[in-house]
Amino acid sequence: MRKDPSPTLGYVNQGRKVPKEVDGISDELESMINDHLVSNGGISLAQASSNNVMLYGNLGNLRRGGVGLDHKYYSEMNYYVGNVSNGGHEYGNCNYNKETKPSKEPSDLLCRALSTRMDPERLKIMGNEDYKNGRFCEALALYDAAIEIDPNKATYRYNRTVALTALGRLLEAVFECKEAIQIEPRYHRAHNRLGKLYFRLGETNKALYHYKQAGPEANPDEIAKVKILQVYLNKCSKTHKLGDWNTLITKTNIILSSGADSAPQIYTLQAEALLKLHKHEDADKVMSKCPKFDVDEYTKFFGPIGNANLLVKWAQVDLVNGRFENALQAVEKAIKLDPNSKEANKVVRKTQAVTNARAKGNELFKVANFKEACIAYEEGLEHDLYNSVLLCNRATCRSKLGQFDKALDDCTLALNLRPSYRKARLRRADCNTKLKRWETSIQDYKILLKETPGDEEIKRALLKAQTQIEKQDQDFERT
């Protein structure tokens, strides 16, 4: 997310590509400014440029200050839109978090203030102008204000859907679009929007239904894409049952690149395939791209079982990548959602066993009881044979016990699972140094130094290994 380079100069369009999808975008802003140029100790509208409006202290320019602004109104308004100017959000966009979602009270106060000066249709026009210029958070706040004044206007709900989509809040967008359709069942544009959202989320049957209801708004090419996606989803299901993991990765990549880029079930399928192939780091990268929806919204959309399945996959990926506490939290939530899930119960037992073994081993290692610590880590590996953290920890114990060859084997296996695992690479380089395998250790030290060029300890270790190589060469020449 890029910060506004000049926050004191009003809105800056940050180069977003804004689709022209919002109802009623017009050129009425200029006349509206003249009609509502008010400054009487309440909310002040002022002209920021030929096409922009700003409400001092919040909507529009988002600047602090503003002559004649009542402090109480400013504070309440600023909180309502998420404190865009000073509370963590950046200009023209926002981060959304369920815990920081504005409460209803400031929203009501803002709407009462605005409704005394303008009708909801004008708020919609202002929101459209903001949306058109890539200011999605500000547009959303204005649509919210219009909805609170007139909650039964389908176009306001639709416009809010489009703004939420632009902010990546897709599940909220779905719920809002359904509200618009409930108000106006034959709202073709809303049905078309819902079809697009369901396509991105990988819900093909629902997407086709709403495209059918969209009438002339529906694009035949988009309908064709949904049907192709259905075919690939069926292929993925068959491939998963066969356990053909490499093919599954290929097919899920095709689905994600086709436009279903926010379908969690596709990311989890791909991550599962990578876990089966012991490519733990790659699985972690895949899940990092998976949309992170609010838990309650995800449960409402996909159901408790769907959410539980996702949480189980998160737990498995976290576990093999050393995030033990995160894994335990995720799988415990999964069991609460779906107590009868055999997979969730299996994963929770495994996670608890591995977590306990690691904690026991760490305590023994702290008091230099390396032999018993090694046994503790081995107990954890009985439950998770390819856990890179336990392998690296056992390698450290074996190194302390002088078992350098065994330690090297553990480090190499850990690095095969997670090539960027720095601790395992450092331990392997150190073991090769102790075994005087200088050339092999140099390879690892060079990789480590490339990752952290300023690490003086790595520089010294690399220099020592290079010096030993030179010394060996000189000794060879003398013989």
N, C-alpha and C positions, 0 to 999 in steps of 0.2 A: 504494500500500500504506500503510495507516494504522498508526501505532505505538500500542502499548498505552498508554492514558493513565495507567495505574497499575500498572506492572510489579511492584511489591513486594507487591501484594495478591492474588496468585494468578491463576488464569486469568480472563480477561475474554472473554466471548462478544462478538465484534465485529459482531453483527447479521447474520451470514451466513445465507442461506437454505439450510438443510441438508436434502437429501432423505433420507427414511427408507429407505435402500437397503442398509444394512449388516446382515448376518446377526447375529442373536443379541443385539441391543441389549436390555438388561434393567435391572432395578433392584437387582442384586445387589451394587452397589458398597459399600453400607454394611456388609454382613456381611463382604465381602472385606477391607475396611479393618481391621475388628476381628481377622480371622484373621491378617492380615499386618502388623500394626503392629509393626515390628521396628526396633530401633536398637541394633546391637551392634558398631559400628565399621565396618560395611559399608555397604550401601545402605539408607537409611531411608525408610519410608513413613510419611506423616503425613496427617491429615485437614485439608484446606484449607477445606472448607465441607461442607454437608450432603450434597452429591452429588459432590464432587471428591476425587481422590487426587493427591498430589504426591510424586514422588521427589525428595528434596532434591538440589539441584545440577543437575537435568536434567529428566526427564520430569515432566509435571504443571506445577508452578509455575514451573520453570526458574530459580529463584532461586539465587544463589551462597550459599555458607555452608551451614549445617545441622549441628547439633551431632552429633558422632560419625561424620562422613563421612570415610572414608579418602581422602586426596588423590589417590592413584593411581587408585582407582575413579572418582572424580569426573572427573578429566581424560579418562580413556578414554571414559566414558559421554557426557560433554559433546561430545567430538569425534564420537562415533558419530551423534548426531542432528543434526549439522551446526552445533554450537555455537549453538543457537537463542537463548540468552540474551545472548551477547556477540560473536558472530562474523558479523554481517551479516544474519542472519535476524530477522524480526520476529514478535511473538507471534501465534499462531494461523494462521500461514501461513509460506511459505518460498520463497525463490528457489532454483531448481535449476540447477546447472551441472555438466556432466559432469566438469570438472576438479576440482571441489570435492566430488564425490560421496564419502561416507564409505568408507574402506577396509574390507576384511573383518576385519582383525585386531581393531580396537576393537569391531566388531560381535560377534565371537566372545567377546571378554572380557565384554561386557555380557550376552550371552545366558547364558554360564556362571554369571555372578553372579545373574541373575534366576531361572534354572532351579532353583537350589538352594532357592528360597523359594516359587515358584509354578509351576503348570503352564501350558502355552501357552493353554489355554482361558481362564484368568483374564487372561492378557495380552490376548487377543482382546476380552474384556469391557471391560477398561480402554481399549483402542483404540476400541471402539464408543462408549464414553462421551465420549471426546475428539472423535471424529468428529461425534457428535450435537450437540456444543456448538461446532462450527466450528473445532476445533483439529486441522487436517488433518495438519500436520507431525508433531505428537506422536502422533496415531493411527497414522500410517505407521510411525514408529519402533517402536511396540508390535507392530504386525502383523509387521514385519521380525523382531522378537525371537521372536515365536511361530513364524514360518516356520523360523527357524534351529534351533529346538528340534524342530519337527515339520514338515519340508518337504513331506510328502506329504498334507497336509490341504487339500482343495480350498477349503474356506470361508475359510481364512486367505489364500489366493491371491486369492480373489474380493474379500475385504475390502480387501486391498492395492490391487486394481484400482480400487475405488471411491474410495479416498483419493487415488490418483494422478490420477484423473479430476478430483477436486475441486481439485487443485493445478495442473491444466492440462497434466499430463505424459501426453498422450493415447497416444503411441506406446508408452511404457512400460506404460501401462494395457492396451493391446492384447496385448502380449507376456505380461503377467502373467495376463490372463484366459485366454489360450490355454493357459497352464500349468495353470490350474484345470480346464479342459476335458480336458486330457490326463490328469489324475489321475482325473477323474470325467466321462466322455464325455457322460452324459445330465444334466448339471448345467444345468437349464433356465434358472435365473437368470443363470448365467454366459453362456450363449448369448445371452440377451436383452440383457445388458450389452454383449457384443461386437457385436451388431447395432446398438445405439445408437452405439457408438464408430465403427464403419465408416461409418454414416450421416453423422456429423459430419465424417469424413475424406473424404467423397465417394466411397466405395467401395461402390456400390449392390449389385453382384452378391453380394459377401461379406456385406453387411448382410442381404439377403433370405435367404441360406442360413442364417445363424445365427438369424434370426427364425423360420424354419421349424423349426429344431432346438429352439427355446425352448418349443415346445408351448403350454401354457396361460398361460405368462408373457408371451407376445407380445401386444402391443396392436395390434388391427387398424388403428387410426388411424395408428400409426407405420409400419406396413407400407405403407399407402396413400401416406404421405409419401415413402417410399423409391421407390415406383413413379413418383410424379410427378417426383421428382428425376431418375430415369432418363430420362424424356421430355425434361426441360430440358437435361440433359447432352448428349443426342443433338442437340437443337436448337443448342446452343452449338457443337458440332463442325461442323455444317453451316454455321452463320453464320460461323465462323472461316474455313472454306474459301472462302466467298464474299467475305470481306474486308469484311463489313458491320459496321464497328467500333462504331458507335453502338448498333446493335441488340444486339451482343455485350455491351456494357456493361450494358444494361438486363437482359438475361437472366442474366448473372452476378450482378447485384445481387439478383435474385429468388432465385437459388439460395442465396446467402449468408444472406439473410433467412429462408429456409425452415428453417434449422437446420443446414445443412452449412457451419458457420462456421469449420471448421478444415481445409478442403480446399485445400492449397497450389496444386493445379492450377487451381482457379477464380480464385484471386488472380492467378496468373501470366497467365491468359487476359485478365483485365480490365486488368492492367498493360500487356500487349502492345497491346491495343486503344487504350489511352490514349497509348502511345508512338507508334502509327501516326497518331494525331490530333494529335501534337505537344503533348500536354498532360503535360509531363514532371513538373511538380510534383504533379499529381493521381496519376500513376503511382507516384511516390515515396510518397505517402500510402497508396495501396492496399497496396504491398508492406510498408509499416511495420506493417500490420495482419495480415500473413500470419504464421501460427505459425512460430516459429523453433525447430525441432527440432534435436536433436543430429545432427551429420552422419552418424555411424555408424548411429544408429537410423533416420534417414531413408533411408539406403541399404539397410538391412536390410528396411525396410517397402516402399518404392516401387521398390527396385532401383537399380543404378548409373546406368542411363539416365534414370530418373525424377528422380534427384537431380541429374544433370548438367543436365537441362533447367531445373530450378529455379535452379541456380547461374548458368546463362546469362542468365536473366531478371533475376536480382539484378545481374549484371554490367552489363547494358544500362541498367538504371535508375540504378545508381551512376554509370555513365559520363556520362550526359546531365545528371546533377545535380552533377557536379564531383568525385565521389569516385573519382578515377582509380586510386589504389593499391588500394582495395577492389575495384574492378571487375576489375583485373588478377588479383588473388588469387583471386577467385571463378571467373573463366573458366579460369584455369590448373588449378584443382581439377576443374572440369567436364571438361576434356580428359583428365585422369588417370583419371576415372571412365568416360569414353566417348571414347576416342581417335579413333573413326571418325565422330564427330558433325560433320557439315558446318557446322552452325550455330555450334557451339562454336569450331571452327577459324576461321570467318569473323569471329566476335566478338573472338577473341583478337588476330587481326591488326589489326583496327580499333582495339581498345583500346590496343595497343602503339604504333600510329602516332600516335594522338591524344595519348597520354601523353608520347611523345618530343617531339612538336611543341610541346606546352605547356611542357615542361621547357626546351627550346631557346629558346623565346620569352621565358620568364621570365629566363633568364640574360642574354639580349641586352637586355632591358628594364632590368635592374639596372645595366648600364653605359651607360644612356641611349642605346642604339642603337635608337631607336624604329622607324625604317624597316625594319630587318632583323627586329626582333621582330615587327612587323606581318606580314611575309612568312612568318615561322615559324608564327604562329597561323593564317594562311591555308592553309598546308600541312596543318595539322590539320583545318581545316574542309572540306578536300577529301575527307577520310575520314568526317567527321561534320558535315554541313552545318548541323545544328540543335543544336550543342553550345553551351549558354548561356554556359559559362565562357570558351570560346575567343572567342565573340562579344563578351563584355564586355571581355576582355583586348585584343582588337583595337580596340574602341571607345576604350579608354584610350590606346593608341598613336596612334590617329587624332586624338584630342583633343590629345595632346602635339605632333602635327604640324600642328595648326591646322585639321584636316579635321572641323569640328564637325558638319556636316550628315550626313556618313557615319557619324560616331560615334553620332549620334542614331539613325540607322537600325539600327545594331547593338544599341544599348541597348533599343530598342523591341521588336525581335525576341526578344531575350533575356528581356524581361519578359512577352511573350506566352507564352513557353514556361514561365517560372517567375515568376508575378506577385509572389511575396514575395522575389525576388532583390534584396537590399538594395544591393549594390554597383552593379548595373546601374541601379537607380533613382537612386542618388546621382550616378552619372556622367551620366545623362540630365539631371538637374536642373542640374548644373554646366555642361553644354554649352548648355542653353537660357539659362542666366544669361550665359554668354560671348557668346551671340548676341542678348542683351538681350530675350529672349522671357520677360518677367518673369511673366506670368500662368500660362504653362505650367509654368515652374519652380516657382512657388508650389504648384501642385497636387501635384507630387512631394514637395516639402519638407514639406507638411502630412501626407502619408501617412507619410513617414519619421519625423516628429516624433510621430505617433500611436503608431508602433511603439516608439519610444524617447523618451519624454517628457523625459528628463533630459539629452538630448544638446545641450550648449551650442553646439557648432559648427553643428548644424542650425538651432537657434534664431536664431543670428546671420545665417546665410544666408537664412533665411525673412524676417527683419526687413529685411535689405538689399533683397530683392526687393520686399517690400511698400512700402518707402520709395521705391523707384524708381517704382512704380506711382503713388503719391501725387504724386510730383514731376511725372510726366507729366501727370497730371490738372490740376495747378496751372498748368503751362505752357500746356495747352490752353485753360484758362479765360482766360488773359491775351491769347490771340490773338484 
